[in-house]
Amino acid sequence: MPRFAPRPSTAAAYRPDYLVDGWSTRDFTVRAASVRGYSHRYGGEPRQDDVAVCWHQPSGAVLFAVADGVGKAPLSHIGATSACRAALGVMTAGLDGPQHDVDWKGLLESAAWQICEQARLSLGLTEIDQIAAEEQMATTLVAGLVRPTSDGPRVQLVQAGDSSAWMLNTRSRRFSCLTPTKYRRGEEVISNAVVALPRLPPIDVKSGLISPDEVLLVGTDGFGDPLGDGDNAVGAHFAAALAAVPPGLKFANDLDFSFETWDDDRTLFALWPHRIDGWSA
């Protein structure tokens, strides 16, 4: 990859080249980063990915949302941010409600509505226009939460589009995809359908326990495509880099890699459960 100086983002609002976050609770340690890809840096285009993470103190749950603005939609970076913030709001309200649970269908509907409303405001429309919102702000979304339970950490998540989630087993250093969206014949991608918000996909809530030897990963296809099934140089690097919790800036630096022809934005959220033997980051 030739060296070049990144050009400033042409987005009207502030849009940093990358962002990074990380912290620990009694039960979990998290890292999150979103990095502008080489193609967007070279062309002066904004980072279209986004990520949002927060802690719900009453339940001890970690809430997360990862979004990838669709490349052909010129304001998709706004759509990605809107979807992430709406998702965290719905999850927080659900956990604070009488059932202490999340309306996952309502989460995707709320994220879709927020994208449409942001498009109305940004485009100066008198009323919501879903077609215009899709053309201008379409985005993928994976949103969910991990909460401590008596059986161990339990993850729940929903997905719209081709952003994905994985479990990394730190002992075997193997990746398993929780939300497959692309189908491969060898190295060839043979299906790559994207149902991006504000279109609503069928609701399929993924749920399961995280073992003490597993790391939950949620990322955009800028990470997922070069990772593949994890049986390559990218997989080997991240299996080693995430076997223990890295410093936040190193986590972001590892994500800012060059591999063959992949030059898209990259966003990754990672969660490590604190082991019963007293381990913590």
Secondary structure by P-SEA (a helix, b strand, c coil): cccccccccccccccccccccccccccbbbbbbccccaaaaaaccccccbbbbbbbcccccccbbbbbccccccaaaaaaaaaaaaaaaaaaaaaaccccccaaaaaaaaaaaaaaaaaaaaaccccccaaaaaacccccccccccccccccbbbbbccccccbbbbbcccccbbbbcccccccccccccccccccccccccbbbbbbbbcccbbbbbbcccccccccccccaaaaaaaaaacccccaaaaaaaacccccccccbbbbbbbbccccccccc
